[in-house]
């Protein structure tokens, strides 16, 4: 196995980001194909992998990435995307199939979703099934592992269960809470993915994978409640809650944005269980057995309490959110630009000021008028945005590409500079830059710059309408961030 070469697509995603270090530990040489290499800037394994930047829609790039590869992991899917994502997914799958065949790969491993053998599927489930069919017909031995609800710290399914249960002591729920689900721990998904690389060439098929228990969704919620030290929830089933209405409800009462809630809920309209158990003969279960649901929940909660989230749904790309970086000279690039600049000297050393900056958002908040931030986040949720409750993966450290509430880390120079790109619904493009500079006397200087590119007349009116609030919020934010840095410095020096 030490001579195996693996290509991982979707390496910045929830599953791919966990698989790469485990492949390295198993002795694989790993190459990753990612659309934005900057997202890997701060991951611990970046220097250990070969990075190819590009898109699955580019056949030439895919062919280059497949050169000298033995096993390809296809972990890309359009979770949360709108529009004609099916066509794009099929083009990407065909490009991979052709490149894998041309480069004589020995195996493709695909992670798809459990779905009923008959009946109408949602667009997302149908697309995932079609991608699997294309790869299975590629002429390269392929195994399409089909999993249902994946339970692990930071997984979308787990976070939806967690927040619905935490928030609602009595829950009015759609009829699908009575459907049967076969959840699987993310640890066991990793096990199957790695073992699949060793399958003989004669194995070219789908394999259903799942944990040892079949539960109702309501039982999963109450299983979580027990592990979290809460009372079991009373759940009232309402047949009038359609998938669309249910997704709106999930969007409002959990941090899961509507774009991600829709495909999850669509998949729960059917029983989500294994249709066959052939995997037990082809890939024997782990020696210690598959994790029961409540054990998986217990481990996930432990990881969260320790702040040890390898990957998280929070960092998934948001469909329709701006992704272009801030131009180095916005006005020269032809943009109408509005700026809000605040600067303050800080009595603390730069390391303390930077610690406050890098810890901003999530449970630490934004250091100014929390009610105003919460109201803006709720308004964003109402129109289908990500809202303010998306939080952050780690309370102290940030990496490029990570989410921070309704922002995305676009650039970070650790110890000095942070740029956040807005992903909330606004009539334009917005960024927030926070800078910590050391001064000769051992203190520091704080710079805060909000940047807005309005879109049309609506964008300009939006900026003018929020100017009074910005004056209060951003002034208070700069003042309290520097004060918090000074308090941190005093606490740190007094404890020595």
C-alpha positions in Angstrom: 0.0 0.0 0.0 2.9 2.3 0.6 3.4 2.7 -3.2 -0.2 3.6 -3.9 -1.0 7.0 -5.4 -4.4 8.5 -4.7 -6.2 11.4 -6.2 -8.9 13.0 -4.0 -11.5 15.3 -5.4 -13.5 17.3 -2.9 -10.5 17.6 -0.5 -11.8 20.9 0.9 -15.2 19.3 1.8 -16.4 17.5 5.0 -15.5 14.0 4.0 -12.5 14.8 1.7 -10.8 16.9 4.4 -10.9 14.0 6.8 -9.9 11.3 4.2 -6.7 12.9 3.0 -4.7 12.7 6.3 -5.9 9.1 6.8 -4.7 8.1 3.4 -1.4 9.7 4.2 -1.3 7.7 7.5 -2.1 4.5 5.5 1.0 5.1 3.3 -0.6 6.6 0.2 1.0 9.3 -1.9 -1.8 11.8 -2.2 -2.7 14.4 -4.9 -5.8 16.7 -4.5 -7.8 18.5 -7.1 -9.4 21.6 -5.7 -10.9 24.7 -7.3 -9.1 27.1 -4.9 -5.8 26.0 -3.5 -5.8 28.9 -1.0 -8.4 27.0 1.0 -5.7 24.5 1.8 -3.2 27.2 2.9 -3.4 26.3 6.7 -4.5 22.7 6.7 -1.9 20.6 8.6 -1.3 18.2 5.7 -0.8 20.7 2.9 2.9 20.2 2.5 2.4 16.5 2.3 0.2 16.4 -0.8 0.5 17.4 -4.5 -2.1 20.1 -5.3 -3.7 20.6 -8.7 -5.9 23.6 -8.9 -8.9 23.4 -11.3 -12.4 22.3 -11.9 -13.9 18.9 -12.8 -15.7 20.7 -15.7 -12.2 21.2 -17.3 -11.4 18.0 -19.0 -7.8 18.9 -19.5 -7.2 19.7 -15.9 -8.9 16.4 -14.8 -6.7 14.5 -17.2 -3.6 16.2 -15.8 -4.7 15.4 -12.3 -5.2 11.7 -13.1 -1.6 11.2 -14.5 0.3 8.5 -12.6 -2.6 7.9 -10.2 -3.8 4.4 -9.0 -7.0 5.2 -7.1 -9.3 8.2 -7.5 -11.7 9.3 -4.8 -14.8 11.1 -6.2 -16.2 13.1 -3.2 -17.7 16.0 -5.1 -21.4 16.7 -5.2 -23.7 19.7 -5.5 -25.0 19.9 -1.9 -26.9 23.1 -1.5 -26.6 24.3 -5.1 -29.5 25.5 -7.2 -30.2 25.8 -10.9 -28.9 23.3 -13.4 -26.4 21.7 -11.1 -27.3 18.2 -12.5 -25.8 19.0 -15.9 -22.6 20.3 -14.3 -22.3 17.2 -12.1 -22.8 14.9 -15.1 -20.2 16.7 -17.1 -17.7 16.5 -14.2 -18.4 12.8 -13.8 -17.9 12.1 -17.5 -14.6 14.0 -17.5 -13.4 11.9 -14.6 -14.6 8.7 -16.3 -12.7 9.5 -19.5 -9.5 10.6 -17.7 -9.5 7.6 -15.4 -9.8 5.3 -18.4 -7.2 7.1 -20.4 -4.7 7.1 -17.6 -5.3 3.4 -16.7 -6.4 3.9 -13.1 -6.9 0.7 -11.2 -9.9 1.9 -9.2 -12.5 4.7 -8.6 -14.1 5.1 -5.2 -17.3 7.2 -5.1 -19.4 8.2 -2.1 -23.0 8.5 -3.0 -26.3 8.4 -1.0 -28.7 5.7 0.0 -31.9 5.9 -1.9 -35.0 3.8 -2.6 -34.7 1.2 -5.4 -38.0 2.5 -6.9 -40.0 5.7 -6.9 -39.2 9.3 -7.7 -36.1 10.8 -6.3 -35.2 14.4 -5.4 -33.0 16.2 -7.9 -30.0 15.9 -5.5 -30.4 12.2 -4.9 -31.1 11.6 -8.6 -28.0 13.5 -9.6 -25.8 11.5 -7.1 -27.2 8.2 -8.5 -26.5 9.3 -12.1 -22.9 10.3 -11.2 -22.5 6.8 -9.8 -23.8 5.2 -13.0 -21.4 7.2 -15.1 -18.4 6.1 -13.0 -19.5 2.5 -13.0 -19.7 2.5 -16.8 -16.3 4.1 -17.2 -14.4 0.9 -17.8 -12.3 1.5 -14.7 -13.3 -0.8 -11.7 -15.5 1.4 -9.5 -17.2 1.0 -6.2 -20.0 3.4 -5.4 -20.5 3.4 -1.6 -24.0 4.6 -0.7 -24.4 6.1 2.7 -27.3 7.8 4.5 -27.1 10.1 7.4 -23.5 10.6 8.5 -22.9 11.3 12.2 -19.7 13.1 13.2 -18.6 16.4 14.7 -19.5 19.1 12.2 -21.5 17.0 9.8 -24.6 18.7 8.4 -26.9 15.9 9.4 -25.6 15.8 12.9 -25.8 19.6 13.3 -29.4 19.6 12.1 -30.3 17.0 14.7 -28.4 18.8 17.4 -29.8 22.2 16.9 -33.4 21.0 16.4 -33.2 19.1 19.6 -31.4 21.8 21.6 -33.8 24.6 20.6 -37.1 22.8 20.8 -38.3 21.1 24.0 -41.5 20.2 22.1 -41.2 19.9 18.4 -43.9 20.0 15.7 -42.4 18.0 13.0 -43.2 16.7 9.5 -44.3 13.1 9.0 -40.8 12.0 7.9 -39.7 12.0 11.6 -41.3 8.6 11.6 -39.3 7.3 8.6 -36.6 4.8 9.1 -32.9 5.9 9.0 -29.7 3.9 9.1 -27.1 6.4 10.3 -23.4 5.7 10.1 -20.5 7.2 12.0 -18.0 9.3 10.0 -15.3 7.1 11.4 -16.8 4.1 9.7 -17.3 6.0 6.4 -13.5 6.6 6.5 -12.9 2.9 7.1 -14.9 1.9 4.1 -13.4 4.5 1.8 -9.9 3.4 2.6 -10.6 -0.3 2.4 -12.3 0.2 -1.0 -9.0 1.0 -2.5 -7.9 -2.6 -2.0 -10.8 -4.3 -3.7 -10.1 -6.6 -6.6 -10.8 -5.4 -10.2 -13.8 -7.7 -10.4 -15.7 -5.5 -8.0 -17.6 -2.9 -10.1 -20.8 -2.1 -8.3 -22.7 -0.1 -5.7 -22.4 -1.1 -2.1 -24.8 0.2 0.6 -23.1 1.1 3.9 -24.7 2.0 7.2 -24.4 1.6 10.9 -25.6 -1.3 13.0 -29.0 0.3 13.9 -32.2 1.3 12.0 -33.9 4.1 13.8 -36.7 6.6 13.3 -35.6 10.1 12.9 -37.4 11.0 16.1 -35.5 8.3 17.9 -32.3 9.8 16.6 -33.2 13.2 18.0 -34.0 11.7 21.4 -30.9 9.6 21.3 -29.0 12.8 20.9 -30.9 14.5 23.7 -29.9 11.7 26.1 -26.3 11.9 25.2 -26.3 15.6 25.6 -27.8 15.4 29.1 -31.2 16.7 28.2 -34.7 15.2 28.5 -36.2 13.4 25.6 -38.3 15.7 23.4 -42.0 15.4 22.7 -42.4 15.3 19.0 -45.8 16.0 17.3 -46.0 14.9 13.7 -47.9 17.2 11.4 -48.6 15.9 7.9 -49.2 19.4 6.6 -45.5 20.4 6.9 -44.4 19.9 3.3 -40.6 19.5 2.4 -40.6 23.2 1.4 -42.1 24.4 4.6 -40.0 22.0 6.7 -36.8 23.5 5.1 -38.0 27.0 5.9 -38.5 25.9 9.5 -35.0 24.3 9.7 -33.5 27.4 8.2 -35.1 29.6 10.9 -34.5 27.5 14.0 -31.0 26.1 13.2 -27.8 27.5 11.7 -28.3 25.3 8.6 -29.0 27.6 5.7 -32.0 26.9 3.5 -29.8 25.9 0.5 -28.4 23.0 2.6 -31.6 22.2 4.4 -33.6 21.5 1.2 -31.5 18.6 -0.1 -31.2 17.0 3.3 -35.0 17.1 3.9 -35.7 15.9 0.4 -33.6 12.8 1.1 -35.6 12.2 4.3 -38.9 11.8 2.5 -38.1 8.1 2.1 -36.8 5.5 4.4 -33.0 5.8 4.3 -31.8 2.3 5.0 -29.5 -0.3 3.3 -31.3 -2.2 0.6 -28.6 -4.9 0.7 -25.8 -6.0 3.0 -23.3 -7.3 0.5 -20.6 -5.0 1.8 -20.2 -7.4 4.8 -18.8 -10.1 2.4 -16.8 -7.7 0.3 -15.4 -5.3 3.0 -15.7 -7.0 6.4 -16.7 -4.6 9.2 -14.0 -3.1 11.4 -12.5 -5.5 14.0 -14.1 -3.5 16.8 -17.4 -3.4 15.0 -19.4 -0.5 13.5 -20.2 2.3 16.0 -23.8 2.4 17.3 -25.6 5.7 16.8 -25.4 7.0 20.4 -21.7 6.1 20.6 -21.1 8.2 17.4 -23.1 11.1 19.0 -21.1 10.8 22.2 -17.8 11.0 20.3 -19.0 13.9 18.2 -20.1 15.9 21.3 -16.7 15.2 22.9 -14.9 16.5 19.8 -17.0 19.7 19.8 -16.4 20.3 23.5 -12.6 20.0 22.9 -12.8 22.3 19.9 -11.4 19.5 17.8 -13.4 19.8 14.5 -11.3 18.4 11.6 -13.9 19.5 9.1 -17.4 21.1 9.4 -20.5 21.8 7.3 -20.0 25.4 8.2 -17.2 25.7 5.7 -19.2 24.3 2.8 -19.5 26.7 -0.2 -22.7 28.7 -0.2 -24.5 28.6 -3.6 -24.8 32.1 -5.0 -22.4 33.7 -2.5 -19.7 35.9 -3.9 -16.4 34.1 -4.3 -14.2 36.6 -6.2 -11.5 38.1 -4.1 -11.2 41.8 -3.3 -9.3 43.5 -6.1 -6.0 45.1 -5.0 -7.3 48.4 -6.3 -11.1 48.4 -6.3 -11.6 51.8 -7.9 -9.0 51.1 -10.6 -10.8 47.8 -11.3 -13.9 49.8 -12.2 -15.9 49.4 -9.1 -17.9 52.0 -7.3 -16.6 51.6 -3.7 -17.7 52.7 -0.3 -15.3 52.5 2.6 -15.7 52.8 6.4 -12.3 53.2 8.1 -11.7 53.1 11.8 -8.2 53.2 13.5 -7.2 53.1 17.2 -4.0 52.8 19.1 -4.0 49.9 21.6 -2.1 49.7 24.9 -1.6 46.0 24.5 1.2 44.2 22.5 0.3 43.1 19.0 0.0 39.5 20.0 -2.9 40.3 22.3 -4.6 42.4 19.7 -4.2 39.7 17.1 -5.6 37.1 19.5 -8.8 39.1 19.8 -9.0 39.7 16.0 -8.5 36.0 15.1 -11.1 35.0 17.8 -13.8 37.3 16.5 -17.3 36.0 15.7 -19.0 32.8 16.9 -19.5 32.6 20.6 -17.0 35.5 21.0 -19.3 37.9 19.1 -18.5 41.1 17.3 -17.8 43.4 20.2 -20.6 45.8 19.4 -24.4 45.9 19.8 -25.1 42.1 19.8 -28.8 42.8 19.4 -28.2 44.6 16.1 -26.0 41.8 14.8 -28.6 39.2 15.9 -31.4 41.2 14.2 -29.4 41.5 10.9 -28.7 37.8 11.1 -32.3 36.9 11.6 -33.3 39.1 8.6 -30.7 37.3 6.5 -32.2 33.9 7.5 -35.7 35.1 6.5 -34.5 35.6 2.9 -32.6 32.3 2.8 -29.2 33.5 3.8 -26.7 31.9 6.1 -27.5 34.1 9.0 -25.3 34.8 12.0 -25.6 31.4 13.8 -23.3 29.5 11.4 -20.6 30.3 14.0 -17.0 29.1 13.4 -15.2 25.8 13.7 -12.5 26.7 16.2 -13.0 29.5 18.8 -9.4 30.7 18.5 -7.8 29.8 15.2 -8.9 30.6 11.6 -7.9 29.3 8.2 -8.5 30.6 4.7 -11.8 29.4 3.4 -13.4 28.9 6.8 -16.8 30.4 7.7 -17.2 32.9 10.5 -20.9 33.6 11.0 -22.0 35.2 7.7 -18.4 35.9 6.6 -15.8 33.7 4.8 -12.1 34.0 5.5 -10.6 35.2 2.2 -7.1 36.0 3.4 -5.3 35.7 6.7 -1.7 36.7 7.5 -1.4 35.2 11.0 -0.4 37.8 13.5 -1.2 40.8 11.4 -4.1 40.8 8.9 -7.6 39.2 8.4 -9.9 39.8 5.5 -13.5 38.5 5.7 -15.8 38.3 2.6 -19.5 38.7 3.3 -21.9 35.8 2.4 -25.1 37.4 3.7 -27.7 38.7 1.3 -26.8 42.2 0.4 -27.2 44.2 -2.9 -23.6 44.2 -3.6 -20.2 42.8 -2.4 -18.8 43.4 1.0 -15.6 42.8 2.9 -14.3 43.5 6.4 -10.5 43.9 7.0 -9.0 43.8 10.5 -5.3 44.6 10.9 -2.9 44.5 14.0 0.4 46.4 13.6 3.2 46.5 16.2 4.4 49.9 17.4 8.0 50.7 18.4 7.1 51.2 22.1 5.7 47.6 22.4 2.0 48.6 22.0 0.0 48.2 18.8 -2.3 49.9 16.3 -5.7 48.6 15.1 -7.1 49.3 11.7 -10.6 48.2 10.7 -11.9 48.7 7.1 -15.3 47.9 5.8 -15.5 47.8 2.0 -18.7 47.7 -0.1 -19.3 47.5 -3.8 -22.9 48.5 -4.4 -25.0 46.7 -7.1 -27.1 49.3 -8.9 -29.2 51.9 -7.3 -30.5 49.5 -4.6 -26.9 48.9 -3.4 -26.2 52.6 -3.1 -29.4 53.2 -1.2 -28.6 50.3 1.1 -25.2 51.8 2.0 -26.8 55.2 2.7 -29.5 53.6 4.8 -27.0 51.8 7.1 -24.5 54.6 7.5 -26.0 55.8 10.8 -25.9 52.3 12.2 -22.4 51.7 10.9 -21.2 54.8 12.7 -22.4 53.3 16.0 -21.6 49.7 15.3 -18.1 50.1 13.8 -17.0 52.8 16.2 -18.0 50.6 19.1 -16.4 47.6 17.5 -13.0 49.2 17.2 -13.2 50.6 20.7 -14.1 47.3 22.3 -11.7 45.2 20.4 -8.8 47.3 21.5 -10.2 47.3 25.1 -10.5 43.5 25.0 -6.9 43.2 23.8 -5.7 45.4 26.7 -7.8 43.3 29.2 -6.2 40.2 27.8 -2.8 41.6 28.2 -3.4 42.5 31.8 -4.8 39.1 32.6 -1.9 37.4 30.9 0.8 39.5 32.6 -0.9 39.3 36.1 -1.1 35.5 35.9 2.7 35.1 35.2 
